Amino acid sequence: MTSVENASFGDARNMALLESGNEEDDIFEVGEGGSIIACPFIRNDIVYFGCNDHYIYAVDTRTGQELWKFRAEDIIYSPIIYENRIFVGSTDKHLYCLSLDGKLIWKFRTDGVVRSRPAAINGVVYFGSMDHHIYAVDMSGKLVWKFKTNDCIDLDATVDEKRVYIGSWDFIFYAVNHDGSLAWKFNTKGLAYSGTVSGKYIYFGSFDHNVYKVDRETGKLIWKFKMHGAKTWKWITISDGVLYFGSRDKNLYAVSENGELIWKFRTQGMVHCTPLVKDGSVYFGSCDENFYSVDMKTGKLNWKFRTRGAIISSVVEAGGAVIFGSLDCNLYCLSPEGKVIWKFLTSSMSQGNVKIVESATSREDSKKFDIMEQASVKPEVQKEDHEPDRYGDSKSRYGVDEIEEDGLSSYARKKKYR
């Protein structure tokens, strides 16, 4: 075991918050600043990533040099590239469409924050919004359809040849056909998160402490795997029949496709990122500010590298190197041995403040979701004329009514700050 570390440490308050509260399944958010929480995207030796400083950056993966940056009106999240265009959501309630040289083509307005990483297929881009809807938008930025769920959506979308899959704060994981009709829905007992497709199945986690394997044609449960802490919101990585995923219980798990534990590796903080499996090793970051490499077969530590902030950003590969972001305002490029090739500092050296907002599973009003599901609020498809950048009747920054004179109820407050 070796330890490859920077000399100094990050924001002590942020680190303390992100290392605590795991057993309570607290919801937290990272505010404005230079921190990177988004998942980078690699294309042709360029890494594209959103940042809490309101910019999306394009950086040369070989040198770490900035090629361009584009500024939105608020925090920018995880981009994708489809048909030589960049699609990315923002706290300013828009889905942005940019050219590969960073020029705005169009932006599509919703009535809530767009944290959801889009997914695209057959000329249509799918994504969720905190305004409770799943959206389908064509390449010109016009609405194809929107599908209403019972609560906020800030999770990443997944698509296959038939459907789009996405989890919601209403504790339901949805499979929606490409025409906007409901294929099936799967009820969990906590916030439902992003799915990974493999073969006939889709795998996803929930704040109810389970990872689920579900038949993607029927929505039938195959198995569920129980953890001590809530599964994090990022995707599960599957390699050679093994699932690798992090948890708020501070562990990285390796689980067989039959739902049996192979090993788990303990860190000192919540593990939120999607791991990268490469050349016999699993690479991932933790909220304990360390980036880890462990053996994919045994879970034994190869090395760890210390940053100056929690690592929530997922890991990507470029030319044999691994790239990830940190709350310390840097994008890192490391060799497979854990040596720094380069690091890129964003426009602000001020870390985004971390706020613990509310418990997701132990709050008193959790029964509201069950009531809503059984009562009059039903998923529905809405098709309408909707031009790019047409501003709707937004009720607050996050599309939530302020329903108490002396402040928000816990139900609405959760939506406002998550």
VEXFI-794388 format. One record per residue (C-alpha): residue number from 1; residue in one letter; x, y, z. Coordinates in steps of 0.5 Angstrom, whole numbers, plus 500, padded with zeros to 3 digits. Layout:
BEGIN
- NUM  a  X  Y  Z .
...
END
This chain:
BEGIN
- 1  m  500  500  500 .
- 2  t  502  507  498 .
- 3  s  500  514  500 .
- 4  v  500  519  495 .
- 5  e  498  526  498 .
- 6  n  498  533  497 .
- 7  a  501  537  503 .
- 8  s  495  541  505 .
- 9  f  488  540  507 .
- 10  g  481  543  505 .
- 11  d  476  546  508 .
- 12  a  475  543  515 .
- 13  r  468  545  516 .
- 14  n  466  542  509 .
- 15  m  470  536  510 .
- 16  a  466  535  517 .
- 17  l  459  535  514 .
- 18  l  461  530  509 .
- 19  e  464  525  514 .
- 20  s  458  526  518 .
- 21  g  451  524  518 .
- 22  n  451  518  514 .
- 23  e  447  514  518 .
- 24  e  441  519  518 .
- 25  d  442  519  510 .
- 26  d  442  527  510 .
- 27  i  441  531  504 .
- 28  f  446  536  502 .
- 29  e  448  541  497 .
- 30  v  454  544  495 .
- 31  g  454  552  494 .
- 32  e  457  557  489 .
- 33  g  464  557  488 .
- 34  g  470  554  484 .
- 35  s  468  547  487 .
- 36  i  467  541  481 .
- 37  i  461  536  483 .
- 38  a  459  534  476 .
- 39  c  462  528  472 .
- 40  p  467  530  466 .
- 41  f  466  528  459 .
- 42  i  471  526  455 .
- 43  r  471  527  447 .
- 44  n  477  527  442 .
- 45  d  483  529  448 .
- 46  i  478  534  451 .
- 47  v  475  534  457 .
- 48  y  468  538  458 .
- 49  f  466  539  465 .
- 50  g  461  543  469 .
- 51  c  463  547  475 .
- 52  n  460  551  481 .
- 53  d  463  557  478 .
- 54  h  457  558  473 .
- 55  y  462  555  467 .
- 56  i  463  549  463 .
- 57  y  470  548  461 .
- 58  a  473  545  455 .
- 59  v  480  543  457 .
- 60  d  486  539  453 .
- 61  t  487  532  457 .
- 62  r  494  532  455 .
- 63  t  496  538  457 .
- 64  g  491  541  462 .
- 65  q  490  547  458 .
- 66  e  484  551  458 .
- 67  l  481  551  451 .
- 68  w  475  555  452 .
- 69  k  469  556  457 .
- 70  f  462  558  457 .
- 71  r  458  562  463 .
- 72  a  451  560  465 .
- 73  e  447  564  469 .
- 74  d  448  559  475 .
- 75  i  452  553  477 .
- 76  i  453  548  471 .
- 77  y  452  540  472 .
- 78  s  454  534  468 .
- 79  p  455  535  460 .
- 80  i  454  530  455 .
- 81  i  456  530  447 .
- 82  y  451  528  442 .
- 83  e  451  529  435 .
- 84  n  457  534  436 .
- 85  r  453  538  441 .
- 86  i  454  539  448 .
- 87  f  448  538  452 .
- 88  v  448  540  460 .
- 89  g  443  543  465 .
- 90  s  444  548  470 .
- 91  t  441  551  477 .
- 92  d  438  557  472 .
- 93  k  433  552  470 .
- 94  h  435  551  463 .
- 95  l  438  545  459 .
- 96  y  444  548  454 .
- 97  c  446  546  448 .
- 98  l  453  548  446 .
- 99  s  457  547  440 .
- 100  l  464  544  441 .
- 101  d  467  550  441 .
- 102  g  463  553  446 .
- 103  k  458  557  443 .
- 104  l  451  557  445 .
- 105  i  446  554  440 .
- 106  w  440  554  444 .
- 107  k  437  553  451 .
- 108  f  431  550  454 .
- 109  r  427  553  460 .
- 110  t  424  549  465 .
- 111  d  420  551  471 .
- 112  g  426  548  476 .
- 113  v  433  547  477 .
- 114  v  436  542  472 .
- 115  r  441  538  475 .
- 116  s  440  531  471 .
- 117  r  445  529  466 .
- 118  p  441  528  460 .
- 119  a  441  522  455 .
- 120  a  440  522  448 .
- 121  i  438  517  443 .
- 122  n  435  518  436 .
- 123  g  435  525  435 .
- 124  v  432  526  442 .
- 125  v  435  529  449 .
- 126  y  432  526  455 .
- 127  f  433  529  462 .
- 128  g  429  531  469 .
- 129  s  428  537  472 .
- 130  m  426  539  479 .
- 131  d  419  542  477 .
- 132  h  417  534  477 .
- 133  h  418  533  470 .
- 134  i  422  528  465 .
- 135  y  423  532  458 .
- 136  a  424  530  451 .
- 137  v  427  535  447 .
- 138  d  429  535  440 .
- 139  m  435  537  437 .
- 140  s  432  544  435 .
- 141  g  431  545  442 .
- 142  k  423  544  442 .
- 143  l  419  540  446 .
- 144  v  417  533  444 .
- 145  w  413  531  450 .
- 146  k  414  532  458 .
- 147  f  412  527  463 .
- 148  k  410  529  470 .
- 149  t  412  525  476 .
- 150  n  410  526  483 .
- 151  d  416  530  486 .
- 152  c  423  533  484 .
- 153  i  427  530  479 .
- 154  d  435  531  480 .
- 155  l  438  525  478 .
- 156  d  441  523  471 .
- 157  a  437  520  465 .
- 158  t  439  513  462 .
- 159  v  436  511  455 .
- 160  d  436  505  451 .
- 161  e  433  503  444 .
- 162  k  426  503  447 .
- 163  r  425  507  454 .
- 164  v  428  513  458 .
- 165  y  429  511  466 .
- 166  i  430  516  471 .
- 167  g  429  516  479 .
- 168  s  424  521  483 .
- 169  w  424  524  489 .
- 170  d  417  521  490 .
- 171  f  421  514  491 .
- 172  i  419  511  484 .
- 173  f  424  509  479 .
- 174  y  420  510  472 .
- 175  a  421  507  465 .
- 176  v  418  511  460 .
- 177  n  417  509  453 .
- 178  h  420  514  447 .
- 179  d  413  516  446 .
- 180  g  412  519  453 .
- 181  s  408  514  455 .
- 182  l  409  510  462 .
- 183  a  412  503  461 .
- 184  w  412  501  468 .
- 185  k  414  504  475 .
- 186  f  418  501  481 .
- 187  n  416  503  488 .
- 188  t  422  504  493 .
- 189  k  422  506  500 .
- 190  g  427  512  499 .
- 191  l  429  517  493 .
- 192  a  430  513  487 .
- 193  y  437  514  483 .
- 194  s  440  513  477 .
- 195  g  440  507  473 .
- 196  t  445  503  469 .
- 197  v  443  498  464 .
- 198  s  446  491  463 .
- 199  g  443  486  458 .
- 200  k  436  485  460 .
- 201  y  437  488  467 .
- 202  i  437  495  470 .
- 203  y  441  497  476 .
- 204  f  439  503  481 .
- 205  g  440  505  488 .
- 206  s  435  508  493 .
- 207  f  436  512  499 .
- 208  d  432  506  502 .
- 209  h  439  503  503 .
- 210  n  438  498  497 .
- 211  v  441  497  490 .
- 212  y  436  494  486 .
- 213  k  436  489  480 .
- 214  v  430  490  475 .
- 215  d  428  487  469 .
- 216  r  428  493  464 .
- 217  e  422  490  460 .
- 218  t  417  488  465 .
- 219  g  420  492  472 .
- 220  k  420  486  476 .
- 221  l  425  485  481 .
- 222  i  430  480  481 .
- 223  w  434  482  487 .
- 224  k  436  487  492 .
- 225  f  442  488  496 .
- 226  k  442  491  503 .
- 227  m  447  496  505 .
- 228  h  448  500  512 .
- 229  g  447  507  508 .
- 230  a  444  510  503 .
- 231  k  446  508  496 .
- 232  t  449  515  493 .
- 233  w  446  518  487 .
- 234  k  451  516  481 .
- 235  w  451  510  476 .
- 236  i  453  503  478 .
- 237  t  459  501  474 .
- 238  i  459  494  471 .
- 239  s  465  490  469 .
- 240  d  466  483  468 .
- 241  g  460  481  471 .
- 242  v  461  485  478 .
- 243  l  457  491  480 .
- 244  y  462  497  483 .
- 245  f  458  502  487 .
- 246  g  459  507  493 .
- 247  s  455  508  499 .
- 248  r  454  514  504 .
- 249  d  456  508  509 .
- 250  k  463  510  507 .
- 251  n  464  504  503 .
- 252  l  466  502  496 .
- 253  y  462  495  494 .
- 254  a  464  490  489 .
- 255  v  457  485  488 .
- 256  s  456  480  483 .
- 257  e  450  480  478 .
- 258  n  447  475  483 .
- 259  g  447  480  488 .
- 260  e  452  477  493 .
- 261  l  458  481  496 .
- 262  i  465  480  494 .
- 263  w  468  485  498 .
- 264  k  467  492  500 .
- 265  f  473  497  502 .
- 266  r  472  502  507 .
- 267  t  474  510  507 .
- 268  q  473  515  512 .
- 269  g  467  519  508 .
- 270  m  461  518  504 .
- 271  v  463  515  497 .
- 272  h  459  519  492 .
- 273  c  462  518  485 .
- 274  t  461  513  480 .
- 275  p  468  509  480 .
- 276  l  472  507  474 .
- 277  v  474  500  473 .
- 278  k  481  500  469 .
- 279  d  487  495  468 .
- 280  g  485  491  474 .
- 281  s  484  497  479 .
- 282  v  478  501  481 .
- 283  y  479  508  481 .
- 284  f  474  513  486 .
- 285  g  474  518  490 .
- 286  s  471  519  497 .
- 287  c  468  525  501 .
- 288  d  474  524  506 .
- 289  e  478  528  501 .
- 290  n  482  522  498 .
- 291  f  482  519  491 .
- 292  y  483  511  491 .
- 293  s  486  506  487 .
- 294  v  484  499  489 .
- 295  d  485  492  486 .
- 296  m  478  490  483 .
- 297  k  479  482  485 .
- 298  t  481  483  492 .
- 299  g  479  490  494 .
- 300  k  486  491  497 .
- 301  l  488  498  497 .
- 302  n  494  500  491 .
- 303  w  495  507  493 .
- 304  k  491  513  495 .
- 305  f  492  521  493 .
- 306  r  490  526  498 .
- 307  t  486  533  495 .
- 308  r  484  539  499 .
- 309  g  477  538  498 .
- 310  a  471  532  498 .
- 311  i  471  528  492 .
- 312  i  464  528  489 .
- 313  s  465  528  482 .
- 314  s  466  521  478 .
- 315  v  472  519  474 .
- 316  v  473  518  467 .
- 317  e  479  516  463 .
- 318  a  483  519  458 .
- 319  g  490  516  455 .
- 320  g  491  511  460 .
- 321  a  490  517  466 .
- 322  v  484  518  470 .
- 323  i  481  525  471 .
- 324  f  476  527  476 .
- 325  g  474  534  480 .
- 326  s  474  536  487 .
- 327  l  471  541  492 .
- 328  d  478  544  492 .
- 329  c  477  547  485 .
- 330  n  481  543  481 .
- 331  l  480  538  476 .
- 332  y  486  533  477 .
- 333  c  489  528  472 .
- 334  l  493  522  475 .
- 335  s  497  517  472 .
- 336  p  495  510  474 .
- 337  e  500  510  479 .
- 338  g  497  516  483 .
- 339  k  502  521  480 .
- 340  v  500  528  478 .
- 341  i  500  529  471 .
- 342  w  497  536  471 .
- 343  k  491  539  475 .
- 344  f  487  545  473 .
- 345  l  484  550  477 .
- 346  t  477  553  476 .
- 347  s  476  561  476 .
- 348  s  475  561  483 .
- 349  m  479  558  489 .
- 350  s  473  559  494 .
- 351  q  470  552  495 .
- 352  g  463  552  495 .
- 353  n  460  551  502 .
- 354  v  456  544  504 .
- 355  k  450  545  507 .
- 356  i  446  539  510 .
- 357  v  439  540  509 .
- 358  e  435  535  511 .
- 359  s  434  527  513 .
- 360  a  431  524  507 .
- 361  t  428  517  510 .
- 362  s  427  519  517 .
- 363  r  423  526  516 .
- 364  e  416  526  519 .
- 365  d  412  528  512 .
- 366  s  415  522  508 .
- 367  k  408  519  508 .
- 368  k  406  525  503 .
- 369  f  409  521  498 .
- 370  d  405  514  499 .
- 371  i  399  519  499 .
- 372  m  400  522  493 .
- 373  e  402  516  489 .
- 374  q  395  513  492 .
- 375  a  391  519  491 .
- 376  s  389  524  485 .
- 377  v  396  526  483 .
- 378  k  398  521  477 .
- 379  p  404  521  472 .
- 380  e  401  524  465 .
- 381  v  404  526  459 .
- 382  q  404  533  457 .
- 383  k  405  535  449 .
- 384  e  405  542  448 .
- 385  d  408  547  444 .
- 386  h  414  550  447 .
- 387  e  420  554  444 .
- 388  p  427  554  447 .
- 389  d  428  559  452 .
- 390  r  420  560  453 .
- 391  y  420  563  460 .
- 392  g  414  559  464 .
- 393  d  411  561  471 .
- 394  s  416  559  476 .
- 395  k  414  560  483 .
- 396  s  421  560  486 .
- 397  r  428  559  484 .
- 398  y  427  551  485 .
- 399  g  420  552  482 .
- 400  v  417  551  489 .
- 401  d  411  554  493 .
- 402  e  413  558  499 .
- 403  i  407  555  503 .
- 404  e  408  558  510 .
- 405  e  408  565  512 .
- 406  d  414  564  517 .
- 407  g  418  559  512 .
- 408  l  417  553  508 .
- 409  s  415  547  511 .
- 410  s  420  541  511 .
- 411  y  417  538  505 .
- 412  a  418  544  501 .
- 413  r  424  546  504 .
- 414  k  427  540  502 .
- 415  k  425  541  495 .
- 416  k  428  548  495 .
- 417  y  435  547  498 .
- 418  r  437  540  495 .
END
